[in-house]
Amino acid sequence: MGLGTRRNLIVLAIIVAVLAIIPFALGFNQYYILLAATSLIFAVFVIAWNIIGGYAGQLDLAPMAYIGVGGIVTAELLKYYGITPWVGMFIGAGASMALAAAVGYPTFRFGIKEVWYALLTASLVVILNNITHLPQVLGSFDHYLPAKTGWYYLIFYRYQNIYYVILGLFVATVLINLLISNSKTGYYLRAIREDELAAEALGIDVRKYKLKALLTYAGILGFTGYLYIVLQGTYSYQTFNSPTSLSIAIMGIVGGLGSIAGAFTSAMFLKTVEEYLRGTIGATIPGLYLLIYGILLIIVGIFKPEGIAALFNWVKKKVGFENRGM
């Protein structure tokens, strides 16, 4: 284990320890724990997006497609067949990966990239929204999880339990990112991000590694989808939500492409601000929280266009070390 890897694991352990005491620090106030869990699950989404968007440099705008497919498959298996989410989430992840393969293989095979790839993935969310809106699929109504609680269902009266489940998934997602970042795959993906034609000329199988990144990212989101539905309390065709999908990509970009720490900080800060403003100012002045949220994004874009990662890189230089990973 190299020095850089050991340092990353120590930093991760410190972050997890801080996150673990948040419910205690909040006095187990259920509203604030729900807000913290929502911010943390978006951190998972953004760190997963970092694999395809940060390392591979593909502007994927379809995270809610994979979250929705994985979550709804898991929820439907529980609702109609009694299959525990502990099994259903793996099936949901598989369904999301199958969707990613069906979209990604021909897309990468025919060299669709940059803005065209972004438009194609954005349209995937809209297509799934319209398909599931059909009466034969989900229809126009909200669907609810079984009115049961316990670890078998991953449904609880209080939010701290689901918060710690999400925390465990956060750790797994960061470790997957670190594993990829410090592997041959990570180096190849960064080469593709910097110059795809040059990477191909050097003998890198560009299509293979982009598809590998896409499947990994989609699998994590599909696995997490059910937990997102639990926090939302319901699912419907509106689960395939384009603005939410876009916001995940924006958080990844603001965090800095390829930076795990930047992705985490961006997601936690921006989502917490968004949810807090929605629940306070948004109740009296509808839509104002969106304006404030947009202003925050503009400020970051003007003063730190490289993303929050630039601040972390500056700190690393000041303390005298730089390493790839966190």
RODO-2510 file (C-alpha; in nm, 4 decimals, decimal comma):
residues 326
     n   res          X          Y          Z
     1     m     0,0000     0,0000     0,0000
     2     g     0,1551     0,3280    -0,1126
     3     l     0,1783     0,6433     0,0939
     4     g    -0,0856     0,8170    -0,1172
     5     t    -0,3322     0,5306    -0,0769
     6     r    -0,2749     0,5155     0,2969
     7     r    -0,3276     0,8910     0,3249
     8     n    -0,6523     0,8693     0,1261
     9     l    -0,7831     0,5942     0,3523
    10     i    -0,6994     0,7980     0,6620
    11     v    -0,8836     1,1003     0,5193
    12     l    -1,1805     0,8784     0,4308
    13     a    -1,1871     0,7337     0,7838
    14     i    -1,1912     1,0853     0,9332
    15     i    -1,4747     1,1961     0,7021
    16     v    -1,6777     0,8837     0,7845
    17     a    -1,6247     0,9389     1,1574
    18     v    -1,7528     1,2967     1,1249
    19     l    -2,0509     1,1877     0,9150
    20     a    -2,1311     0,9097     1,1627
    21     i    -2,1857     1,1528     1,4498
    22     i    -2,4110     1,3902     1,2530
    23     p    -2,7401     1,2305     1,3742
    24     f    -2,6150     1,2688     1,7339
    25     a    -2,5064     1,6291     1,6695
    26     l    -2,8519     1,7031     1,5267
    27     g    -3,0178     1,5667     1,8398
    28     f    -3,1898     1,3025     1,6237
    29     n    -3,4162     1,5712     1,4790
    30     q    -3,5863     1,3738     1,2010
    31     y    -3,6218     1,6639     0,9578
    32     y    -3,2509     1,7485     0,9720
    33     i    -3,1465     1,3836     0,9551
    34     l    -3,3623     1,3463     0,6422
    35     l    -3,1893     1,6524     0,4978
    36     a    -2,8478     1,5050     0,5844
    37     a    -2,9409     1,1667     0,4339
    38     t    -3,0624     1,3364     0,1149
    39     s    -2,7390     1,5330     0,0843
    40     l    -2,5322     1,2208     0,1508
    41     i    -2,7136     1,0122    -0,1100
    42     f    -2,6530     1,2887    -0,3640
    43     a    -2,2861     1,2751    -0,2678
    44     v    -2,2973     0,9060    -0,3621
    45     f    -2,4618     0,9945    -0,6948
    46     v    -2,2059     1,2628    -0,7759
    47     i    -1,9054     1,0497    -0,6761
    48     a    -2,0438     0,7698    -0,8944
    49     w    -2,0904     1,0231    -1,1780
    50     n    -1,7240     1,1134    -1,1306
    51     i    -1,6316     0,7762    -1,2835
    52     i    -1,7916     0,8497    -1,6212
    53     g    -1,7841     1,2305    -1,6128
    54     g    -1,4648     1,2985    -1,4171
    55     y    -1,2272     1,0190    -1,5143
    56     a    -1,3604     0,9373    -1,8631
    57     g    -1,4660     1,2936    -1,9459
    58     q    -1,8104     1,1967    -2,0794
    59     l    -2,0836     1,4518    -2,0054
    60     d    -2,3478     1,2000    -1,9017
    61     l    -2,6839     1,3612    -1,8214
    62     a    -2,8758     1,0405    -1,7505
    63     p    -2,8122     0,9632    -1,3812
    64     m    -3,1842     0,9677    -1,2969
    65     a    -3,2456     0,7087    -1,5702
    66     y    -3,0235     0,4571    -1,3899
    67     i    -3,1391     0,5629    -1,0425
    68     g    -3,5020     0,5343    -1,1502
    69     v    -3,4683     0,1973    -1,3220
    70     g    -3,2743     0,0410    -1,0336
    71     g    -3,4974     0,1880    -0,7655
    72     i    -3,8291     0,1075    -0,9322
    73     v    -3,7243    -0,2494    -1,0196
    74     t    -3,6249    -0,3067    -0,6561
    75     a    -3,9452    -0,1457    -0,5247
    76     e    -4,1685    -0,3467    -0,7588
    77     l    -3,9932    -0,6732    -0,6642
    78     l    -4,0578    -0,5970    -0,2977
    79     k    -4,4148    -0,4795    -0,3511
    80     y    -4,5386    -0,7639    -0,5706
    81     y    -4,3054    -1,0560    -0,4942
    82     g    -4,1873    -0,9844    -0,1405
    83     i    -3,8200    -0,9906    -0,2452
    84     t    -3,6092    -0,8090     0,0117
    85     p    -3,4220    -0,4995    -0,1148
    86     w    -3,0978    -0,6663    -0,0025
    87     v    -3,1488    -0,8909    -0,3053
    88     g    -3,3594    -0,6547    -0,5138
    89     m    -3,0957    -0,3808    -0,5165
    90     f    -2,8514    -0,6149    -0,6927
    91     i    -3,1202    -0,6980    -0,9479
    92     g    -3,1956    -0,3270    -0,9859
    93     a    -2,8258    -0,2571    -1,0379
    94     g    -2,8186    -0,5283    -1,3029
    95     a    -3,1192    -0,3726    -1,4790
    96     s    -2,9479    -0,0327    -1,4813
    97     m    -2,6277    -0,1832    -1,6163
    98     a    -2,8247    -0,3620    -1,8903
    99     l    -2,9823    -0,0282    -1,9871
   100     a    -2,6386     0,1369    -1,9848
   101     a    -2,4969    -0,1384    -2,2056
   102     a    -2,7897    -0,1095    -2,4494
   103     v    -2,7320     0,2654    -2,4777
   104     g    -2,3553     0,2824    -2,4359
   105     y    -2,2366     0,0089    -2,6698
   106     p    -2,3863     0,1506    -2,9931
   107     t    -2,3165     0,5071    -2,8768
   108     f    -1,9456     0,4435    -2,8255
   109     r    -1,9288     0,2050    -3,1214
   110     f    -2,0371     0,4814    -3,3601
   111     g    -1,8192     0,7441    -3,1934
   112     i    -2,0917     0,9661    -3,0499
   113     k    -1,9279     1,2010    -2,7994
   114     e    -1,9143     1,5470    -2,6461
   115     v    -2,2345     1,7529    -2,6888
   116     w    -2,4063     1,4780    -2,8897
   117     y    -2,3439     1,2267    -2,6124
   118     a    -2,4803     1,4758    -2,3585
   119     l    -2,7966     1,5293    -2,5632
   120     l    -2,8468     1,1561    -2,6152
   121     t    -2,8161     1,0770    -2,2440
   122     a    -3,0421     1,3692    -2,1504
   123     s    -3,3068     1,2353    -2,3889
   124     l    -3,2881     0,8930    -2,2201
   125     v    -3,4418     1,0381    -1,9014
   126     v    -3,7217     1,2010    -2,1024
   127     i    -3,7914     0,8779    -2,2931
   128     l    -3,8176     0,6740    -1,9714
   129     n    -4,0379     0,9425    -1,8175
   130     n    -4,2812     0,9146    -2,1089
   131     i    -4,2726     0,5335    -2,1245
   132     t    -4,3433     0,4897    -1,7526
   133     h    -4,6197     0,7520    -1,7747
   134     l    -4,8206     0,5102    -1,9887
   135     p    -5,1175     0,3493    -1,8072
   136     q    -4,9757     0,0047    -1,8872
   137     v    -4,6565     0,0831    -1,6940
   138     l    -4,6780     0,3196    -1,3918
   139     g    -4,9436     0,5588    -1,5128
   140     s    -5,0067     0,9031    -1,3697
   141     f    -5,0307     0,8014    -1,0052
   142     d    -4,7803     0,7879    -0,7224
   143     h    -4,6800     0,4405    -0,6069
   144     y    -4,5915     0,3635    -0,2471
   145     l    -4,3690     0,1098    -0,0765
   146     p    -4,5299    -0,1533     0,1503
   147     a    -4,6520    -0,0132     0,4825
   148     k    -4,4039    -0,2264     0,6735
   149     t    -4,0839    -0,1461     0,8566
   150     g    -3,7649    -0,3275     0,9472
   151     w    -3,4281    -0,4239     0,8056
   152     y    -3,5887    -0,6758     0,5709
   153     y    -3,7653    -0,3888     0,3899
   154     l    -3,5044    -0,1181     0,4584
   155     i    -3,7957     0,1014     0,5659
   156     f    -3,7864     0,2627     0,9089
   157     y    -3,9938     0,4914     1,1280
   158     r    -3,6879     0,7040     1,1912
   159     y    -3,4320     0,8211     0,9352
   160     q    -3,1065     0,7510     1,1189
   161     n    -3,1062     0,3844     1,0150
   162     i    -3,1366     0,4609     0,6437
   163     y    -2,8774     0,7361     0,6931
   164     y    -2,6211     0,4823     0,8131
   165     v    -2,7057     0,2449     0,5260
   166     i    -2,6355     0,5315     0,2851
   167     l    -2,3140     0,6084     0,4742
   168     g    -2,1982     0,2507     0,4150
   169     l    -2,2759     0,2848     0,0449
   170     f    -2,0879     0,6160     0,0407
   171     v    -1,7767     0,4402     0,1727
   172     a    -1,8086     0,1669    -0,0912
   173     t    -1,8489     0,4240    -0,3710
   174     v    -1,5406     0,6199    -0,2604
   175     l    -1,3356     0,2998    -0,2407
   176     i    -1,4461     0,2019    -0,5926
   177     n    -1,3393     0,5462    -0,7149
   178     l    -1,0012     0,5147    -0,5442
   179     l    -0,9523     0,1665    -0,6865
   180     i    -1,0268     0,2905    -1,0377
   181     s    -0,8219     0,6082    -0,9965
   182     n    -0,5069     0,4206    -0,8962
   183     s    -0,5442     0,1400    -1,1512
   184     k    -0,4566     0,0993    -1,5170
   185     t    -0,8226     0,1670    -1,5973
   186     g    -0,8024     0,5047    -1,4242
   187     y    -0,4936     0,6082    -1,6216
   188     y    -0,6563     0,4995    -1,9471
   189     l    -0,9771     0,6874    -1,8657
   190     r    -0,7843     1,0067    -1,7889
   191     a    -0,5962     0,9701    -2,1166
   192     i    -0,9307     0,9363    -2,2979
   193     r    -1,0619     1,2454    -2,1197
   194     e    -0,7607     1,4558    -2,2206
   195     d    -0,7411     1,3444    -2,5854
   196     e    -0,9502     1,0542    -2,7107
   197     l    -0,7820     1,0344    -3,0522
   198     a    -0,4334     1,0357    -2,9003
   199     a    -0,5363     0,7659    -2,6510
   200     e    -0,6663     0,5499    -2,9342
   201     a    -0,3453     0,6063    -3,1302
   202     l    -0,1489     0,4807    -2,8293
   203     g    -0,3394     0,1508    -2,8415
   204     i    -0,6005     0,2118    -2,5699
   205     d    -0,9317     0,0407    -2,6455
   206     v    -1,1340     0,3604    -2,6034
   207     r    -1,4778     0,2007    -2,6505
   208     k    -1,4043    -0,0770    -2,4015
   209     y    -1,2893     0,1528    -2,1222
   210     k    -1,5641     0,4110    -2,1717
   211     l    -1,8225     0,1317    -2,1593
   212     k    -1,6542    -0,0108    -1,8493
   213     a    -1,6791     0,3294    -1,6767
   214     l    -2,0429     0,3675    -1,7845
   215     l    -2,1423     0,0236    -1,6525
   216     t    -1,9700     0,0850    -1,3175
   217     y    -2,1382     0,4229    -1,2764
   218     a    -2,4804     0,2900    -1,3802
   219     g    -2,4475    -0,0106    -1,1490
   220     i    -2,3784     0,2074    -0,8441
   221     l    -2,6707     0,4374    -0,9247
   222     g    -2,9042     0,1434    -0,9903
   223     f    -2,8070    -0,0137    -0,6587
   224     t    -2,8695     0,3156    -0,4760
   225     g    -3,2002     0,3888    -0,6472
   226     y    -3,4163     0,2078    -0,3928
   227     l    -3,2669     0,4073    -0,1045
   228     y    -3,3515     0,7251    -0,2947
   229     i    -3,7133     0,6082    -0,3278
   230     v    -3,7256     0,5322     0,0456
   231     l    -3,6173     0,8909     0,1202
   232     q    -3,8701     1,0297    -0,1283
   233     g    -4,1470     0,8079     0,0126
   234     t    -4,2952     0,7399    -0,3293
   235     y    -4,2089     0,6625    -0,6906
   236     s    -4,3748     0,7331    -1,0246
   237     y    -4,2926     0,8339    -1,3795
   238     q    -4,1675     1,1599    -1,2250
   239     t    -3,8791     0,9684    -1,0681
   240     f    -3,7211     1,0074    -1,4124
   241     n    -3,6651     1,3750    -1,3490
   242     s    -3,4516     1,5726    -1,5967
   243     p    -3,3725     1,8740    -1,3696
   244     t    -3,2516     1,6419    -1,0922
   245     s    -3,0452     1,4470    -1,3440
   246     l    -2,8869     1,7676    -1,4686
   247     s    -2,8160     1,8890    -1,1147
   248     i    -2,6099     1,5758    -1,0403
   249     a    -2,3906     1,6458    -1,3429
   250     i    -2,3617     2,0138    -1,2439
   251     m    -2,2478     1,9155    -0,8925
   252     g    -1,9838     1,6898    -1,0469
   253     i    -1,8578     1,9684    -1,2724
   254     v    -1,8567     2,2260    -0,9905
   255     g    -1,6654     1,9792    -0,7728
   256     g    -1,3946     1,9406    -1,0369
   257     l    -1,3609     1,6603    -1,2891
   258     g    -1,1837     1,3584    -1,1429
   259     s    -1,1817     1,4839    -0,7843
   260     i    -1,3529     1,2667    -0,5234
   261     a    -1,3118     1,5312    -0,2522
   262     g    -1,4467     1,7997    -0,4848
   263     a    -1,7467     1,5871    -0,5833
   264     f    -1,8257     1,5127    -0,2179
   265     t    -1,7919     1,8751    -0,1059
   266     s    -1,9945     2,0087    -0,3976
   267     a    -2,2782     1,7613    -0,3488
   268     m    -2,3006     1,7998     0,0292
   269     f    -2,2873     2,1792     0,0211
   270     l    -2,5088     2,2496    -0,2801
   271     k    -2,7720     1,9878    -0,1960
   272     t    -2,7890     2,0950     0,1689
   273     v    -2,8325     2,4585     0,0649
   274     e    -3,0946     2,3621    -0,1940
   275     e    -3,3003     2,1480     0,0445
   276     y    -3,2747     2,3945     0,3314
   277     l    -3,3836     2,6879     0,1139
   278     r    -3,6623     2,4808    -0,0374
   279     g    -3,7971     2,3997     0,3099
   280     t    -3,7663     2,7541     0,4495
   281     i    -3,7683     3,0390     0,1988
   282     g    -3,9368     2,8245    -0,0657
   283     a    -4,2423     2,7845     0,1551
   284     t    -4,3092     3,1590     0,1620
   285     i    -4,1574     3,2702    -0,1701
   286     p    -4,1903     2,9777    -0,4130
   287     g    -3,8969     2,9456    -0,6510
   288     l    -3,6652     3,1866    -0,4664
   289     y    -3,4430     2,9006    -0,3487
   290     l    -3,3781     2,8156    -0,7149
   291     l    -3,2546     3,1702    -0,7784
   292     i    -3,0202     3,1612    -0,4778
   293     y    -2,8993     2,8134    -0,5789
   294     g    -2,8278     2,9443    -0,9298
   295     i    -2,6354     3,2443    -0,7954
   296     l    -2,4146     3,0112    -0,5901
   297     l    -2,3368     2,8092    -0,9021
   298     i    -2,2518     3,1255    -1,0977
   299     i    -2,0170     3,2476    -0,8239
   300     v    -1,8282     2,9191    -0,8244
   301     g    -1,8165     2,9216    -1,2039
   302     i    -1,6728     3,2751    -1,2163
   303     f    -1,4136     3,2520    -0,9405
   304     k    -1,3177     2,8830    -0,9631
   305     p    -1,4009     2,7492    -1,3121
   306     e    -1,1766     2,4482    -1,2447
   307     g    -1,4174     2,3519    -0,9696
   308     i    -1,3781     2,3051    -0,5970
   309     a    -1,0959     2,0587    -0,6691
   310     a    -0,8709     2,3572    -0,7467
   311     l    -0,8961     2,4644    -0,3815
   312     f    -0,7922     2,1181    -0,2628
   313     n    -0,4979     2,1169    -0,5054
   314     w    -0,3887     2,4558    -0,3729
   315     v    -0,3998     2,3240    -0,0140
   316     k    -0,1978     2,0158    -0,1155
   317     k     0,0735     2,2351    -0,2638
   318     k     0,0829     2,4516     0,0481
   319     v     0,1268     2,1541     0,2815
   320     g     0,3863     2,0022     0,0513
   321     f     0,2279     1,6966    -0,1044
   322     e     0,0246     1,6002    -0,4067
   323     n    -0,1179     1,2588    -0,4878
   324     r    -0,3731     1,1199    -0,7237
   325     g    -0,6993     0,9986    -0,5736
   326     m    -0,8965     1,2021    -0,3192
***
